[in-house]
Amino acid sequence: MKEQEVIETKLRSYYLKMNNFLTNINRKEDFGFKIFNSPPLHQPDVLFIGYQPGGGKEDFAYEISRGSHLSWPQEAEYATASWVLAKRMREMFEPSIDLQKCVGLNAIFLRSPDIDTYNKNLTKKDRQAVAQFCADQVGEMIELLDPKFIVAIGFQTLNLFCASQPDLLSPKNRVLARRGMIGTRKAISVLHLSGAQISKDDRSLIASHIISYHRRHC
């Protein structure tokens, strides 16, 4: 069996683990969950880790209908999807980074329209349990995938795993990127590309910074 097939077989078990884990988590509303935003390629050029899957009620229904809680999508959504973050990533990174050769993974698997809704939907104890469970699974999946390097989308995402240090400043001394570790792996986090108010010049600096990392590692 090819290494990619072995990895996919192992990764399918994480969907069963998550479904089993959720039997002990009480939610006021069930928005489902989503682990990957792409096929789980072995040794991807970049592993992009987002904070949490979002979207409105129509998005929830669509994702549940396509079985996002059962398996990963058949295409790299950052390369094809119409949502704002995917469009922004294509604008910033393509063609220097082929997003089809990258993997998208969520840090917190449970879907929610926004953080406020998430906080109201689960108790603090259950949120802590979800964060710890997902962090443990993400750490294991990173070791299986063996990415060439890791980019966390949003500083809050990297904060789930470690403390971090500034890695890139704007001319006005705004922190645009931070560095830290996820398990045994070095990781870079950037301002959330769809949520933060980022100037065109700062987006260009972030893009150049990540593309530079890509060239050194790929």
C-alpha positions in Angstrom: 0.0 0.0 0.0 1.3 3.5 -0.9 2.3 5.8 1.9 -0.5 8.3 1.0 -3.1 5.5 1.2 -1.7 4.4 4.6 -2.0 8.0 5.9 -5.5 8.4 4.6 -6.5 5.1 6.3 -5.1 6.4 9.6 -6.7 9.8 9.3 -10.2 8.4 8.6 -10.1 7.1 12.2 -10.1 10.7 13.5 -13.6 11.3 12.2 -14.8 8.4 14.2 -12.9 9.6 17.3 -14.5 13.1 17.0 -18.0 11.6 16.6 -17.4 9.5 19.7 -16.0 12.4 21.6 -19.0 14.6 20.9 -21.4 12.1 22.6 -20.1 13.6 25.9 -20.3 17.3 24.8 -23.6 19.1 25.3 -24.4 21.7 22.6 -27.5 24.0 22.5 -27.3 23.8 18.7 -25.5 21.3 16.5 -23.6 22.9 13.7 -21.6 19.8 12.9 -17.8 19.7 12.6 -15.1 19.8 9.9 -11.5 18.7 10.3 -10.0 19.2 6.9 -10.5 21.9 4.1 -8.6 19.8 1.6 -7.4 16.2 0.9 -4.8 15.2 3.5 -1.7 15.2 1.3 1.4 13.6 2.6 4.3 16.2 3.0 2.2 19.1 1.7 4.1 22.3 0.7 2.2 24.2 3.4 -0.1 23.1 6.1 -2.5 26.0 6.8 -4.3 25.7 10.1 -7.4 27.8 10.6 -9.1 28.5 14.0 -12.5 27.0 13.4 -15.0 26.3 10.6 -17.6 29.0 10.3 -20.4 30.1 8.0 -24.2 30.7 8.2 -27.0 28.3 8.4 -27.0 27.5 4.7 -23.3 26.7 4.9 -24.0 24.4 7.9 -26.7 22.5 5.9 -24.5 22.3 2.9 -21.5 20.9 4.8 -23.6 18.4 6.6 -25.2 17.3 3.3 -21.8 16.7 1.7 -20.6 14.7 4.7 -17.9 17.1 6.1 -18.3 15.3 9.4 -17.4 12.0 7.8 -14.5 12.7 5.6 -12.4 15.4 3.9 -13.4 17.3 0.7 -12.1 16.0 -2.6 -10.4 19.3 -3.6 -8.3 21.9 -1.8 -10.9 24.5 -0.9 -8.5 27.4 -0.5 -7.7 26.9 -4.2 -11.4 26.8 -5.3 -13.9 28.0 -2.8 -15.8 31.2 -3.0 -15.6 32.2 0.7 -13.7 35.3 1.6 -10.7 33.6 3.2 -10.1 31.4 0.2 -10.3 34.3 -2.2 -7.9 36.3 -0.1 -5.4 33.5 0.0 -5.4 33.0 -3.7 -4.9 36.8 -4.2 -2.0 36.8 -1.8 -0.1 33.5 -2.5 -0.8 32.3 -6.0 0.9 31.5 -8.3 4.0 31.5 -6.0 2.4 28.9 -3.8 0.2 26.2 -5.4 -2.7 25.9 -3.0 -3.6 22.6 -4.6 -0.4 21.2 -3.1 -1.3 22.5 0.4 -3.4 21.1 3.2 -6.1 23.0 5.1 -6.8 21.9 8.7 -8.9 23.4 11.5 -7.6 23.8 15.0 -11.1 23.5 16.6 -13.2 21.1 14.6 -16.6 22.2 15.9 -18.4 24.6 13.5 -19.8 27.8 14.7 -21.1 31.0 13.0 -18.8 33.1 15.3 -16.9 32.9 18.6 -19.7 34.5 20.6 -22.2 31.9 19.4 -19.6 29.2 20.2 -19.1 30.5 23.7 -22.9 30.5 24.3 -23.4 27.1 22.7 -21.0 25.2 25.1 -20.1 25.5 28.7 -16.6 26.7 29.5 -15.7 23.2 30.7 -16.8 21.7 27.5 -15.0 24.3 25.4 -11.8 23.5 27.3 -12.4 19.8 26.7 -13.0 20.4 22.9 -9.9 22.6 22.6 -7.7 20.0 24.4 -9.1 17.1 22.4 -8.6 18.9 19.0 -5.1 20.1 19.9 -4.1 16.5 20.7 -5.6 15.3 17.4 -4.0 18.1 15.4 -0.6 17.3 16.9 -0.9 13.6 15.9 -2.1 14.5 12.4 0.8 16.9 11.8 3.2 14.1 12.5 1.3 11.9 10.0 1.2 14.5 7.3 4.8 15.7 7.8 4.3 19.2 6.2 7.2 21.1 4.9 6.1 24.1 7.0 3.1 25.3 8.9 1.1 28.5 8.7 -1.5 29.3 11.3 -4.2 31.7 10.1 -4.8 34.2 13.0 -2.7 34.7 16.0 -5.4 33.2 18.2 -4.9 29.9 16.3 -1.3 29.6 17.2 -2.1 30.6 20.8 -4.1 27.4 21.2 -0.8 25.5 20.9 2.0 27.7 22.3 3.3 31.1 23.2 4.7 33.0 20.3 7.1 35.7 19.4 6.9 38.5 16.7 8.3 37.4 13.4 7.3 40.2 11.0 6.6 43.9 11.7 5.0 46.5 9.5 6.7 49.9 9.0 4.4 51.2 11.7 5.5 48.4 14.1 2.3 46.4 13.8 2.9 42.7 14.3 2.0 41.0 11.1 3.4 37.5 11.8 4.5 35.5 14.8 6.5 32.3 15.3 6.1 29.4 17.7 5.9 25.7 17.9 3.1 23.2 17.4 4.3 20.1 19.0 7.8 19.5 17.6 7.2 21.6 14.5 8.0 25.3 13.9 5.0 27.3 12.9 4.3 30.8 11.6 1.0 32.6 12.4 -0.3 35.6 10.5 -3.0 38.1 11.1 -6.4 36.6 10.2 -6.5 37.2 6.5 -10.2 37.7 6.2 -11.1 39.1 9.7 -8.4 41.6 10.6 -8.2 45.1 9.1 -5.1 44.8 7.0 -3.9 47.4 4.5 -2.9 46.4 1.0 0.7 47.1 1.8 0.6 44.9 5.0 -1.0 42.1 3.1 1.8 42.3 0.5 4.4 42.1 3.3 2.7 39.0 4.8 2.4 37.4 1.4 6.1 38.0 0.7 7.1 36.7 4.1 5.2 33.4 3.7 6.3 33.0 0.1 9.9 33.4 1.3 9.4 30.6 3.8 7.8 28.5 1.1 10.9 29.0 -1.2 13.3 28.0 1.5 11.4 24.8 2.5 10.0 23.6 -0.8 
